[in-house]
Amino acid sequence: MLNEWAQKNHRPRPIYEQLRCKGPGPQFKFGVRMSFELGQKKWSETYASPDSYPDATLARGSTAVVALHHLQPTLPLYRVLPPEFRDLWNKVDEEYKKAEAERKAREAAEELERIREKEREAKEPKHTHSIVPIFMTEEARMTIERVLQEMKQRRENMMDIDTLDDVPSPAPAPSAPVAGGIMEDLRRQLAVMGFESSDVQATLSRPGANSNLSDHLDWLMLNVAESKLPAKFGPGKGNLEVIVSAEGRTLARLEELGFARSEVDNLSRMSFEQALPSAYKQHIVTIPADPSHIIPDIFEEEITVLESIYGPDFVMSDDKMTLTIQNVDLPHLGNVTLDFLFGNIEYPAHPPIVILNHEKATPRLRRLILEGAASEGLVLVGSAMVYSLASWVTNNFKDIFHKSQKMDDTSRVRTPHYRKVHMPRGNE
């Protein structure tokens, strides 16, 4: 999270340094140095956790929590922190609030003293002094006026120079998300087919967009709500131009997410928006939601925090969060996009549905991401978990990607049966 804050605010990556510490057995403690810049002024600050830990990863994470609280003390970031760091955040937050209360008390006392000082000055008698007349020759008077005029002119010239220095340099023009004659041809073709301009722009500007019309049709069929699809692509129209029937299209979209046909055959008469949560609850997260884990206002607070952390890489629309992940440790893939779906999901009593969007994503890779995120989320039920799930995908994406490739190489079955995710015994 600290790295993402630095990236969003165009700061250098945090630099961690191991510090000496005493204690029984191996102990770890880290400091983290953050660089800042304001105009011509540059400086750095170092933050460190007050305690040492037997685990190096936990020590680095605790130091990052201290730095995050210093940088964004008023945001409820504890909502999205892993459980092992929330107590530390609350401890640092209590110390911060105590220090702020003391600071405000000092400022109030100083302000009261200034008011009393002004009152004392107002009560003191005023001394009147007569102005002594000065007599000078006309030549001396003209000399003084000339000198004053020259001083005034120099002062105005200095102000002009300062004003020029303060004029901000023009901001660089934003780059177009998709350009080129080929993409414009695609835009026209999709518009003629009846897709809405906003949906066309979404597929053309997404990460990894190419000039293959079939790829864009696949993306639109997978991501656009059925109610917004053109008539010839919609369900139940009886039109021979429909690419697949309503039933077949729902099943095809579920298979693209890694569900086996035998798992979802009974959902074929539903719309995709209805079928996906049903398949998720039947085959991924099979436990009923616990009403005690549904916390009011947690969703709105989480949105505020995620917008602050990810900036333009985070988009919220209806019941879906879209997050662009820029560092998955596989440079040839570029950025990947995660959709967190909350429709018909009792969040946070259930983990959200996590869908991977990338042109090279296979059904097996999407299923492994979906299962892994669900398993990780079941440990976090009752708390905000989107940031933790996004971090889990980022940290494990390379291994999951290679695992899916090996599984696809050893098995040529297009949609194999997958395992179910069950609640860990400790949370039953």
N, C-alpha and C positions, 0 to 999 in steps of 0.2 A: 504493500500500500504506500510506503514511503517513496519507493522508486516511481510509482505512478504519479504521486504528488509532484515530484521533481520534474518528471516528463511533461506533465500538464502545464506547469509554471515555467517551462523552458530553463530549468536549472540543471547544473551538472549532476550526475548520479551521486548518491550519498557514498561516502568512503568510510568503511568500518575499520576500526583499529582495536586490536585486542589489548586490554589493560591488565596490569598486574593485580592479583587479588589473593587473599589469604583464606584458608579454610581447610577443613579435613577432606582429604581426597582431592581429585581434580576438580577445579572450579574455573568458570569462565565469566568474563565480564568484558563488554565491548563499549567503545565510544563511537559515535558516528558524527562525521564532520559534514556540514551542509554549507554550500557556497551561495552567497547572495550578491545582488547587484542593484544599485539604484542610481541611475544617471552615470556619473563618472566614479561614484563610490563603490568599491568592492570590498567585501569582508566575508568571513566565515564564522560559523558557530559550531561548537561541539556539544553534543548531548550524550548522556550516559544513564543507564538504569542504576538506581541506588543499591541494588543487590547483585550478588553473583549467583551463578546457577551451575549445576553439574552437567548441563547439556549446552553445547555451543549454539545450536540452532535456537533454543529457547532464550539464551542470553542475547543473541542478535535481535530476535523478535521483540524482546522487552525493551531494548534500547530504541528500536524503531517506534514503539508505542510512546515512549517518553518524548521523542522528537515530534511525532505527529500531534501530540497534545499541545506542545509548545507552539506549533505552526497553526493549528486549528482548534483552539481550546473550547470554542462555543458549539462546535458540531457534535452531535451524539454519535461519534464514530464507534463507541463501544457496542452499538447495535450490530455492527457488521464484523466486529473482531472475533477471532476464534475464542472459544470459552476460556482457554488457559491465560488469555491476556486481559480479560475484562476486569478482574480484580485489581490488576496493576493500573489500568486506566482510571478506575474509580478512586484508587488511592492518590494518584497524581492529581486527579480532578479536585479532590477534597483539599489538597495542599494548595492548589492554584486558587480555589475559591477563598480559602483562608487568607492567602497573601493579597488577593484583590480587595477583600474586605478591609484589611489593615491599611492598604494603600489609599483606599477611598476615605477611611477615617482620618489619615494624616492630611490628605488634601482638604478635607472639610475643616479640620482644625486650623490649617494654614490660611484658608479662605476667611474663617471667622476672625483670625488675628489681623488680617489685612483690613477687614471691615472696621474692627475696633480702632485700628491705627488711623484710618480715615476719619472716624468720629472724633478721636482725640485732636487731630489736626484742625478739624472744623471748629472745635471749641476754643482753640488757642487764639489770642488776639492777633489781628493782622497788623503788620508794620507797614506804614505808608512812607514812601520815600519820594521826595520831590525830584523831578528830573532837572538836572543842571543844564542850562542852555549852553550850546557849543557854537562859537562864532568861527566861521572859516571864510576864506576868500573864495571868489567865484572859480578860480583856477583849481583850488583844492577840491571843491565840490564836484567839478566836472571830472577830475581824476578818479575820485571815489566811485562815481556813477559808471565810468568806463570799466573799472576793475570789477564791479559787481556784475555788469553785463557780460564780461568775459567769463566769469565764474558760472553764471547761469547757462551760457552757451555750452561750456564744457560739460556741465551736469546733464543737459539735454542730449548731448552726443553720446554720453555714457549710457543713458537710458535706452537710446536707439539700438546700441550694440547689444545690450542685455536682452532686448526684445527679440532681436534676430536670433540670438542663441537659444531662446525658448521656443522658437517655432518648430513644431515636430516635423520630422521628415515624413514624406508621404508614405502611407502603408502600401505594401506590395499588393498588387491586384490578385484576388483569389483565383486559383487555378480551376479550370472547368473540370468536373468529375469525369466526363467522357467527351472526347472530341474526335473529329475525323469524319470524312464523308461516309465511310462504311457504317459507323454508328448512326449517322443521320438517316441512312437508308433503313436500318433496322427500326429506328423510331417510327418512320413512316409506315413500314410494313405492319408493325404491331398496332399502330393507331388504326390502320385500315381493318385489321382483324377485330377491332372493337375494344381493345384494352384502354383503360383510363390513362390519361397523360401522367398522373402521379405514380401509377404502378409501372408504367414504361420507364419513367425516370429512375425509379427505385432499382429496377433490374439493370439498367445501363450504367448506373453509377456505383453499383456495389463492388466491393473488392474482388478482383479476379475476373471482372466482366470481360468477355471476348466477343468476337464477331460471329459466333455460331448462333443462328436463329433458334435451333432446337434447344440449346442450353437455356436461352432466355424464356422459351415457352415452358420448359421444365420448371424453371424457377418460379414463373408466374403461376403455374398450376399448383405448385407446392405451397406458395406463400400468400396468394391473394384469396380473400374470402369468397366463397361460392356465390354470394349475393352480388359481388362486384364483377364476376367473370362475364365475358361476352356471351350472348345467347347460345352460339354454336358450341361453346365450351361448357355450358352449364348442364346440370343434371336434369334428366327427365323431359327433354325438349322434343324427343322423337325425331331429331334431325340427323340425317345420315352423315353430315359433316362433323358430328361430334367425334373427337379423337378417341375417347373411350366412353362407355356408358357411365352413368352416375355411380352405380355399384362398383364397376371395375375401376373407376378413377379413385374412389375412396380407398379401395384395397391397394391400388398401385402406390398411392401416396404413403400409406402405412408401411408398405414393403420398402419404400425408399428410406424409411427411418429404421429399418432393420427388423420389423416384425415379420414372422413367418405367416404364410397364407393360412395355415391351419389355425393360427392363433386369432386371426381377425375375420375369418369367414362369416362369423355370426354378426359382424358389425357392418356388413356391406350395404345395408339399406339406410344407414345413418349418413349424415353429412360428415365431412372430414373433421370439422370443428367439434362435432359430438363424439365421433368415433375415437379420436386420439386420446382424450381423457379416459374414456372407458377402457381402451386397450392398455393404457398406462396403469390404471388401477387393477386390472385383471392380471397383468403379466409382469409388471415392474415393481410397483409398490402395492403389495397385496393386503396391507393392514388397514383397518378403518381409522379415520382421523379422530384424534382425541380432542373434544371441544375445549378442554382446559388449556390446550396449546394455541388456541386462536386468541391473539392479543390485539385489542383495538389500537388503531393509529400506527402500528408498527410498519405497515406498508408505506404510508406517506413519509414517515421519518426515514425509511430506508431509501426512498427515491431521492430525497434531499441530499443524503450523504453520498449516494452513488453519482449524482450530478456533479457534486463538488469534487469527487475523486477523479472521475473519468472525463468530465467536460463533454466535448462534442462526440466522443466515442460512445456515449450512452444516450439512448433514445427510448422514450416511454410512449407507447400508443395503445389505447384501450387496455386489454389484459395481457400485454406483451412488453417485456423489456428486451431491447436489442443492445448488445455490447460488442464492440470491435476489440479483439485481442491482438496486440501488435508484437508480442514477443512470445512465440511458441517454440523457439529454439530449432526451427526448421526453416532456414532462410528461403529455400526454393518454393515454399508454400505461400510466403507473404503473410498478410493478415488473414485471420479467420473471424467469423462472426458467430456469436452465440445468441439464440433466442431463448428467453425464459418465459414460458407460457403459464398463466395463472387461471385461465378460464376453466370453470368447474373443478378447480383444485382448492381445497380448504387450506390455504397458506396462512400461517407457517406450520400448521399441524401436519401438512404434507409438503414434501419438497416440490418445487415447480418442475415442469417438464422442460428439460434442457435439450435443445436441438442445435446441432452443428450445421452451419451453412458454409460450404466451400465447394468450388467446382470439382475438386479431387476427392471429396468425401464419398466413401462407399457406404452402402447400407450397414455393413458390419461395423465400420468405424463409428457411424452415428449411434448404433445400438450400444456399443461399448461405452461411449460418452454418456449416453442416456442412463445406462445401468450404473456406471461408476458415480455419476453425479447424484443419482437417487440414493445409492448406498451411503455416500458422504452426507447427504442432506438428512437422512434419518437420524443421524447422531445429533443434528442441530435443530430438531423440531422444537417449536416454541420460541424460536429466535430468528432474527433477520439472517438470511443465509446466502443471498445472491453473491455478495463479494467473496465469501469463503468458497462457494462453488466455482466461481470464475477463476479464483486463484488455484483451486484444485485442478481444473482443466489446464490452465497455463503451465503448472508445474509438472503435470503428468502427460501432456499431450504427445510429446515425442515418443515416449514408451508405448502409449496406447496406439499411436499411428503405426509404429513398427509391428506391434502385436497383431493388429488387424491385417497388415500385409502378409504376415506369416500364416495367419489363419486362412486367408483367402488363397494363398499359394498351396496349402495342404488340403483344402476342401473346396471343391468346385460347386458345391450346393449354393444356389443363389441366396436363399433365405433360410438358414438353418434354425433349429429350435435354440432358444437362449434360456439362460437361468433366470429365476425370479429373485428379487431382492426382498429380504425379510428384515423385520425390525430386530436390531441387536437385543440380546436377552436383558441387558442392563436397563433398557428403556421400555420393556414390555409392561 
